[in-house]
């Protein structure tokens, strides 16, 4: 049988002129000294002739060995992971000393590691890339100079009698021109650098658990944040215009998905992971305050059926051209949830690639090209499940 056309295929040319294909990069705590980054050709899932779930029988594969990179001695403090362009950043969330190591940078295009700047003082767990535009450095390497990685910093405290944190500032990481290279031209012309965005403080509580969902508007520059109610501040949705550096309130409603949502042009909507394993599709809100956007969810769950207690966490990643990747972390059958951590392979990753469409009745459903692969994995850190990046 002929192979199916790879819908959603995303290939580009690297600096040497060769075609370079994107991959799924999974960050896992699968060894006793730290983290591993595994590289998976998720688009190859769509080459399978069988349109159904080919792991329905419970087959568990092994992840590609060796991993793309391993990060050692990284289990003693909480880690934050973020992606921008072809680069994965990882750093200790809490800097244990002023001389602590800054962020480590893994370039997926060159498979090279480098040192980068440390995180802002009190970063939120939310990192989101926004802003189009591509440039080249002095060696001809392409970078999105206008695309930056934004995060919130909750280092300040308001004078409100409740004592709630309200000093929420915005910081941005970018591949920027190095000031030192002006005086010393032999130095690299660009470097990774954080900057404090000159903007008013965010109009919501600064606790890192406040932001429950976020996404980027189709304009590419406006970031939406939904927050849970906390103390005297009700739940609501806010937007930050990274170009004008302005905050706006959109009302006391929240986006219907958990974590990050992605704009899909074919559906003209934001797509995100709804509670209990449903996928939801939400009309993109206007950049100016307006009505609550309409949304709907799939009739069927995409999570594996099983004991809710065995479910450890899930992420949704956008692969482009109406193709998505759901990664679900669970405890294997026959293993007690409390004994799933350690040297044994007590957990599993279910990686599902699928598309979305509306039925004739207007119902949102996963397309027939939905395919799942399952992998046996080890786990060592109870508070961490996995991170997934498409680049």
N, C-alpha and C positions, 0 to 999 in steps of 0.2 A: 504494500500500500504506500502511495506517495506521502511524503511528509507534508503536514499542514504548513501553510504560510505563517511565518512568525509575526503575528500581529503585535504591535507595540515594540517592534525591534528598534533599538536605539544604538546606532553606531556613529562614531565620529572619527576624524583623522587626528592622530597625535602629532607632535611637533616634527617627527621624522617622516611624516606623510603616509604612514601605514594606517589602516583602519583599526580603530580601537573600539571594542565593544564593552558596554557597561555590564557590571556584575552586582550581585547582592553581597554585601559585606556584613557578616554577623559577628558582633562582639559578645563573647561568652566567657563566663568564669569557669572554664572547664579543666583547669589544672590547679594544683595546690599552691602555686607560687604567684598567681596573678590572672591575667586575662589573655585570651587569644582572639585574633581577628581571622575569620574564615571567609574565603572567597568562593561564591557559588554562582554557576552559570544558570540563573533562574529562567532566562529566556528559553533555554533548552527544554524546559518542562513542556513548552507548547509544541515541541516537535513530536511528542508521543502521539501515536495513532489512536490511542484510546482516549475518548473525551471524558471519561468518568474519573473518579478518584481512584488512582491506581494503587493506593496504599490502604484500601478498605480492609485488606486481610491482616493488617497490623504489622507489616514488614517494616523493620527499622534499619536504615542504612547507616553507614559510617560517614562522617563528614570528611571532606578532602583532607588528606594528610601529606605533608605537614601543613599547618595553618599559614596564612600569608605573613603573619607577624605575631609574636608573643610579647606581652608586657609583664615583666617580672616585678616582684616586690611591690605590688599595687593593691594588696588586699587589706592594708592596715588603716585605711581611711576611705571615706566615700569618694567615688570617682564620678566625674561628669564626662559624657561623650557628646560630641557634636560634629556635624558634617557641613562642609561648604565647598561647592564645586566638586573637585576630585580629591578633597582632603578631609581626613578624619582627625579631629582634635580630641585629646583626652588629658585630664589633669585632676589632681587632688582637689576636691571641693573645698576642703579646709586646709589652708596653708599652715603647717605646723610651726613654721618659723619664718622670719623675714628672708632667710637664705634658702628657702625651700625651692626645689626644682620647679621650673615653669611648666607650661604645657608641652606634651610631646605631639608631634605632627607626623602623620603617615600619609604620604602622597600615593594614592592608588594608581595613578598613571605611570609613575616611575618606580613604584615599590620602594621608595626611599624614606628614611626616618630623619627627622630634624627636631631641634629644640625651638620652642616658641615662647611667647610671653605668657606670664602667669595670668590667672583669672582676675576679674575685678574682686574687690574685697569681700562682698557678700552676694554672689551671683544666685539668681533664681535657677531652677532646674530647666527653665524654658529657653531653648535656643532656636531661632528661626532665621532663615536666610531671606533677604529681600533686596530688591534693586537690580535691574538689568544692566548690561553693558560689559564689553570685553576689551581687554588691552593686552599688550605684550611688554615684558620686561627687557633688560638689556641683552639677555641671551635668547630672545625670541620666543620665550615661553608664554603661553596664553593664560591670562587670569581675568576674572570678572572683577575689575577694579571698583565698579559701582555696586556690585552685589556684596553685601556685608552680612555678618552673622551678629544678630541682635540678641541681647539678653537684658533682663531687669536686675538692678542692684538695689537691695533693700537695706542699705546701710544707715539711713537717717531715721530720726524719730520726730514726730510732730509734737506740738504743744497742746494737742487735744487732751482734755481731762481723762479720757478713757485710757490714754497711754498706748494706743494702737500704733503700730509702725505705719507711717505714711510717707517716709522719705524714699520713694521709689524712683530711682533715676534710670536712664537708658544708657547702655554701653554697646559699642559696635566694634567688631573685629574685622579687619580688612587687610588685603594685600596692598600696602600703601608705599608711596615713595619714601625712601629713607632720608631724613634730614641730614644725617652724617655724610651721605654720599655727595651732597652739594659742596661741602668743604674738602672732602677726600674722595675724589672721583673714582679711585681704584676700588672702593668698597661697592658691594652690590647695590643696585639702584632701588630695589624694593625689599620690603620686609613685612612680616606679619606684626600687626600692632593693634592694641585696644585703644579706643578713644571714648571719652565721656561725651555723649551727645548733648549739645546745649539745648535743652528743652525743659519745659515745666515738669514738675514731679508728676508721676502717674496718679490719676484720681481714684485709686483704690488701695486697699490694705497691702502692705508690703510683705506679709508672710509668704514664704515660698510655696505653701500649699494652697494659696488663694486662687491662682490661675488654674482652671480646670480644662480649658480648651483654647486653641489658638489656630490661626490660619492667615494666609496672605490674600489680599484682595486681587482680582484679576488685573488691576492697574500695576501690580508688581511692587508697589512701594508702600502700601498701607497694610499694617498688621492689625488683625482683630484679636482681642483677648476677651474671654468670658471668665468671670470670677464667681465663686460661691459667696453666699452671704456670710458675713463675719462681724459679730458685735453690732455696732451702730451703722455699718455699711451694708446695704442690701446686695443681693446677687445682681449682676448686670453684665453688659457687654460694652467694651470700649475699643476705640481704634487709635492707632498712632501713625501719623503720616511721616515717614522717614525723610521725605524731601522738604516738607514745610516745617517739620519738627513740632507738630501740634497734636494734642490729645482731644478726642471727642467722646462724649457719652452717647450710647445708642439706646438706652432704656434698660429697664429691669427685666431682661430676658437673657437666656444663655444659649450658646450654640449647642445643637443636639448631640454632638459627638464628644468623645473623651480624647484628650490629648490633641495631637496635630491633625488638622484637616487639609485637604489638597484640592485645588481648583482643577476641574476636568472640563476642558473646552467643549468636548462633544456633548456632554450633558449640561453644560453651562451652569455648573453648580459646584459647591464644595462637597467633597466626599470624605467621610470619617468613620471611625469605629464606634458604634453605639454599644450600650451596655449589653452584656450577656451574649456577645458575639454576632449581633446584627450589624449590617453596613447601612449607613444612612446617607442620604443625599439632600443637601440643603441649598436653597436658592441663595446665591451670593448677595449679601446685604450691600446696600449702596454706601459709598464712602461718607455720605452725609447722613445724619440721623433720619430714620424713616420708620416704616412699619416693620413688624416682626416678620422675618423671612419664613416662607413655607418650607416644609421638609417632609420626607417620607423615608421609611426604612424597608429593607428586604423582608419578605415574608418568612424566609428560612434563615436560621442561624448558620454562620460559617464555622463556628467553633465545633470541635469534636464532641460528640455525645459522651457523657461520662459524669463521674462524681465531681461536683463543683469544688470540693475540697482539693482535688488534684490539680486544679487549674492554677498556674503560677503567674501568668501574665501574657499579654499579647500586644503586638504592634502592627500598624498598617503603614505600608510604604508605597508611594506612587512611582510606577515605572515608566510613565508616559504613554500617550496614545490610548487612553482608556484601559490600561492594564495595571492591576494593583497586586501587592504581595502582602498576605497576612501571615505573620509568624506567631505561632502559639506555643507557649512553654507549659508542659504538663508533667506530672509525676507518672511514671510508667505503671501500667496495671501490675498488680501483684507486689508492689512496693509500698510500704507504709509512708504516707506523706512526711512524717517526721524523720524518716530514715533515708530520705532521697538525697541527702547531701553527703559528700565524701568521695572516696576513690572509685566507688562503683558507678556503673552507668544507670543511675536510678531515674533519670528524666528523659524526656523526648521533646524534640522540636518538630512541629507540623508546619511546613512551609506550603502555603496555598497561593497559586497564581490564578487570577481570574479577571474578567471584565464585567462591566455593568451595562444594563440596557433597561428601557421601559417596555413593558409588555403592551399589547393592544389595549388592555384595560387601564393602562397608566401605572401599573405596579412596577416597583423597582425589583430587579432580579439579577442574580449572577448569570453570566452567559454560559453556554455549554462548553466553553474552553477552560472551565475551572479544573485545575489539576493540583494534586497534593503529593508532596514527598515528605517522608518522616525520617528523622535522624535520632539515633541514640546519643545522649550527651551526659557528661558528668557535671555536677554542680557543687560549689563549695561555699558560696555566699548567700545566706537566706534572704537578704534584702535586695538582691539583684537578680533579674531574670535574663534579659538580653537587650541589645540594641541592634537596629537594622538600618543600613544605608544603601541607597541605590546610586552608584556612581561609576 
